[in-house]
Amino acid sequence: MKRVTINTNYVGLVFKRGKLKNVLTAGTYWLGFGEDITLFDMGKEYFFTLAELEVLLTDTGFTSLVHVVNVADNELALVYRNGNFKNVLTAGKQAIWKGLSTYHFVKVDISNINIDETIDKNLLEKAPLLNYIRAYKVESFEKALLFIDGKFERVMEAGNYIYWKNATAIQVLKTDMRQLNMEIIGQEILTKDKAQLRVNFSIQYKVDDIIKALLENKDFDKQLYITMQLALRESVGLMTFDELMESKERIAAQVRDLTLAKVAELGVKLINCGVKDIILPGDVKEMMNQVLITEKRAQANIITRREETASTRSLLNTAKLMEDNNMLYKLKEMEYVEKIAEKINNISLSGSGQIVDQLKQIFVK
């Protein structure tokens, strides 16, 4: 004989030769020969195998102490203890001790991907439920396409979307709806007169129709790049080198006209485009520099000749005035004498008075 004491909120299962013989609650008991007892805390959860549970449920004493929950294959059971969410039970038959706590169970059908609005959304962010949901977030600057089992369902606006995790395949394709930039860099192109150069081209665009962009076209951004690249090559190939250097803005207009309809089929709206850089080969660049230097020298020579002509014409006009006016001639003569005198520090006179007479003749009429 063996004496055992079972505390409050505990239960003891008495087995004899592997067979459940008795279920004991709080109190003191004597065990007979060959009997074993297993104690369970009713405040904790224990999961019995299906075979064990089927055997235990044959005892009415055990059945009165547990909640038996049958969960179908397409269901989940949400366990609430004392009004608070506690755990999730998956498919199968399970038993939970009643104990001192109050339990209630909410079954949800997960065969449908949509989550019932009666379920508190805050529970979906807690660990027990995270493994059974699929969450998608569409930012405020995005749109998305929802595919269910490979079939297009609808366009998703900005927001958070949560679905049950089941055998249904869900795919969400998102794209940025803001203005985007694309660079076509280092395109080696021949002009109409066979001049080789490299062009850098810049494009600003935004997705205008998400269904066309993601559903009707694959990799729409790559297709946009190729479309603009081919249009750029075609536009540059129709112009000579001189035409290209004189009016680069024509390229953007031609590229825009060539691609407007094609870009719309991609679900994209072209906002702006233009030539960023034109890079010339080394020999062509040297030739252009020589042409520029020659042009500048010619312009400088023209300006010099123009100034010389103006100066000569001015001298001619002055000479004609001096020829007609002796006083003006004398003033001009004195002006030059004054300039000469500014250069002279000392004057030494030697000889007869003829020098004085000569100077007098200069200053006196």
GIBELMO-V755478 format. One record per residue. RES is the residue in one small letter. PSI is psi in whole degrees, -180 to 180 (* if undefined). Layout:
BEGIN
{{RES,PSI} {RES,PSI}}
END
This chain:
BEGIN
{{m,142} {k,135} {r,133} {v,147} {t,129} {i,122} {n,169} {t,142} {n,15} {y,157} {v,145} {g,131} {l,120} {v,125} {f,142} {k,118} {r,41} {g,1} {k,133} {l,125} {k,-35} {n,157} {v,122} {l,135} {t,-164} {a,134} {g,-174} {t,136} {y,159} {w,134} {l,138} {g,176} {f,136} {g,5} {e,138} {d,153} {i,140} {t,123} {l,140} {f,133} {d,117} {m,-9} {g,-7} {k,160} {e,134} {y,138} {f,114} {f,150} {t,160} {l,-39} {a,-44} {e,-44} {l,-39} {e,-38} {v,-45} {l,-32} {l,-10} {t,-15} {d,124} {t,-31} {g,-41} {f,-41} {t,-34} {s,-15} {l,-4} {v,156} {h,125} {v,122} {v,121} {n,119} {v,124} {a,169} {d,-29} {n,23} {e,161} {l,147} {a,120} {l,124} {v,125} {y,127} {r,124} {n,37} {g,-6} {n,143} {f,132} {k,-51} {n,176} {v,132} {l,134} {t,-174} {a,138} {g,178} {k,127} {q,154} {a,138} {i,130} {w,140} {k,-53} {g,-146} {l,-6} {s,157} {t,126} {y,147} {h,157} {f,138} {v,120} {k,138} {v,142} {d,118} {i,9} {s,-26} {n,134} {i,-25} {n,136} {i,133} {d,135} {e,-17} {t,-17} {i,131} {d,124} {k,-25} {n,-29} {l,-28} {l,-17} {e,-3} {k,153} {a,-44} {p,-29} {l,-13} {l,-32} {n,-8} {y,9} {i,160} {r,126} {a,138} {y,141} {k,127} {v,118} {e,168} {s,-25} {f,15} {e,163} {k,161} {a,159} {l,134} {l,126} {f,129} {i,120} {d,40} {g,0} {k,133} {f,129} {e,-56} {r,171} {v,134} {m,124} {e,-180} {a,139} {g,180} {n,134} {y,131} {i,134} {y,154} {w,146} {k,113} {n,-161} {a,-12} {t,129} {a,130} {i,134} {q,135} {v,120} {l,124} {k,155} {t,153} {d,127} {m,4} {r,170} {q,131} {l,161} {n,143} {m,136} {e,128} {i,106} {i,139} {g,41} {q,115} {e,116} {i,145} {l,132} {t,178} {k,-34} {d,25} {k,23} {a,129} {q,132} {l,169} {r,138} {v,134} {n,126} {f,137} {s,142} {i,135} {q,129} {y,170} {k,152} {v,125} {d,-34} {d,103} {i,-29} {i,-45} {k,-41} {a,-44} {l,-31} {l,-45} {e,-12} {n,143} {k,129} {d,61} {f,-31} {d,-36} {k,-39} {q,-37} {l,-42} {y,-47} {i,-41} {t,-47} {m,-36} {q,-46} {l,-40} {a,-38} {l,-45} {r,-42} {e,-42} {s,-46} {v,-36} {g,-17} {l,-2} {m,146} {t,168} {f,-43} {d,-41} {e,-39} {l,-42} {m,-27} {e,-31} {s,76} {k,-26} {e,-21} {r,-31} {i,-48} {a,-42} {a,-41} {q,-43} {v,-42} {r,-43} {d,-37} {l,-27} {t,-4} {l,-48} {a,-40} {k,-39} {v,-38} {a,-34} {e,-22} {l,-1} {g,23} {v,144} {k,122} {l,119} {i,-47} {n,154} {c,157} {g,163} {v,127} {k,-48} {d,148} {i,117} {i,120} {l,149} {p,160} {g,-45} {d,-40} {v,-40} {k,-40} {e,-42} {m,-43} {m,-39} {n,-41} {q,-42} {v,-42} {l,-43} {i,-43} {t,-43} {e,-43} {k,-40} {r,-42} {a,-42} {q,-40} {a,-41} {n,-41} {i,-43} {i,-41} {t,-47} {r,-38} {r,-41} {e,-40} {e,-42} {t,-44} {a,-39} {s,-43} {t,-41} {r,-37} {s,-41} {l,-40} {l,-43} {n,-40} {t,-42} {a,-41} {k,-40} {l,-42} {m,-33} {e,-34} {d,-13} {n,107} {n,-36} {m,-44} {l,-39} {y,-43} {k,-40} {l,-41} {k,-38} {e,-42} {m,-33} {e,-42} {y,-37} {v,-41} {e,-42} {k,-38} {i,-41} {a,-30} {e,-24} {k,-9} {i,128} {n,-45} {n,147} {i,119} {s,126} {l,137} {s,151} {g,-166} {s,-176} {g,10} {q,-31} {i,-42} {v,-40} {d,-37} {q,-42} {l,-38} {k,-37} {q,-28} {i,-42} {f,-15} {v,134} {k,*}}
END
